[in-house]
Amino acid sequence: MTKQVAHPMLKLQRRVSSLVESNIIKPEDHIGKIALLFGDKWGYWKEELQAFDFSLKDTIEELLLVEDWDD
């Protein structure tokens, strides 16, 4: 049996979804709003988001709607 590892973007998506469910952020907020919540790791996540053609002005809802994170 092989254990599948979740794509890093799926992990980010889950964390952001949890923040939305906790009412810390709203789906209509811009992705850039999460920068402060991710602190030192934001640089890495920003690059990952841009690699998937997201901009910081896109909404969090757009991030949460992605169903497949193929490289």
N, C-alpha and C positions, 0 to 999 in steps of 0.2 A: 504494500500500500504506500502510495506517495502522498505526502501532505502538500497541498497547494498553498502558495504564499500569496496573499492579497497584494494587488498592485498598489504602490505607494499613493497614487492618486485616489484610489478607493478608500484608503485609510484617511486621507485628508477629507474626502467627501463625507465619510462617516462622522468625523470630528466636527465638521461644519454643520452637518445635519443635527447633531446633538446640541450645538450652540443655538440653532434655530428653535429646536424643541424646548430648550430652556429659556427662550425669549431673551437671550443675550443679544442676538442679532435677528434681523428680519430678512425674509427671502428677497425683498425688493432692495435691500442695501447693496451697495457696490462691493465687489470682492476686496477692494483695497481696505475696507473697514476691518477685515480680519487681521491685517498686518500687526496691529498692536497686540492682538490676542496670541500671536505666535512668536513674538519676541525675537530671540536670536535665530530661530529657525526660519523666519520669514523669507530671508534671501533665497534659501533653497526652494521653498514653496512657490515663491514668485517666479523663479526660473522654470519650475515644472509647469506652472499654469501657463506661462508664455509659450512653452514648448507645445502646448495643446491649443494654442491660438486664443487663449483668454487674455483679456486686458483687465486692468484694475478697475475699469469703469463698467465692466459687465456685472450683471446682478448675481447674487449668491444663488438665486433660483436657477439660473442657467447652469451653474456648476452642479447643482443637485440633480438636474435633469439628465445628466450624462449616464447612460446605462452600460457602456462598455469602454474601458480604458486601454484599447489596443495601442501599442507603440507604433 
